[in-house]
């Protein structure tokens, strides 16, 4: 058996303020391919978050829950850099 290494492009999004986020526009499908919902669409998740085999922690949103999604601490596209992404922005 042989193995191959594959590379693929992933769209990364920023909100209007230039902050990393998980989607530009849900209506047009400009959403990270690692984003998903569960619990009948009530929970927004990143597939890379640590959690049980069925449920991952909910992604947080800026502006008291009404703003853009904050990438999780496990996000491979927007890894947390000290002072850049924090839950204090939630």
N, C-alpha and C positions, 0 to 999 in steps of 0.2 A: 504494500500500500504506500502511496506517496501523499505528501501534503503540499498545499500551496498557500501562499500568503496573499490575501486580497485586500485592496484598499478601496474605500468608497467615500464619496463626498457627502457631507451632511450640512444642511443649511443651519446657520446660527443666527439668532435674532436678537435685536436690541429694541427697546422701546423708544419713544420720542425723546426721552431724556438721555439716551445713550447707555442705559443700564442693560445688562444681559437679561434676557427673558426667554421663555419657552415657546412663544408664538408671536407672530406679527399680526395675523388676522385669521380668526377661526372660520369666518364665513367663506374665505377664499382658499382655505386649506393650507395656509402658510403657518404650519405647526411642526414642531420638532418630531421627528419620526420615533423618538423614545418616549413621547408623551402618550398617556392613555388615561381613560377614566374607568372607574369600577363602581360597584354598588349602584347600578342603573344610572350612571353618569353623574352621580352626586359627589364622587371623590376624584380629584385630579391627581395623577401620579406620574412619576418617572420610573421607567422600568429598571433603572439602575439603583434605585433606593433600596436600602436594606430593610427587609420586612419579612413577614411570613411568606410561605409559598403562594398564598392567595392575595394577601393585602399588604400594600406598601403604605408608608406615611403619606398624608395629603401634602401636596405642594402648597406653599404659602403664597399669598398675593400681597402686593404692595398697597399702600393707601388704605389701610384698614380692611383689606379683603376685597376692595373694588378695583384695584390696579392690576398691573401685569404680573404674570407668574414669576416667582423667584426660583431659578434653577436650584435643584437639591444639592446637598453637600457631596453627593456621589456622582454628579453630572460629569461625564467625560468631555463634554463640549465646553462647559464653563466651570472648570474646577475652582473651588473657593480659594481666593487669595485674600490674605488677611486685610481687612478693611474694605474689601470690594463687595462681597456678598455676605450679608449677615441677616439673621432673623430679626434684628432690630428694625429692619426696613418693613417688616410685616405690618 
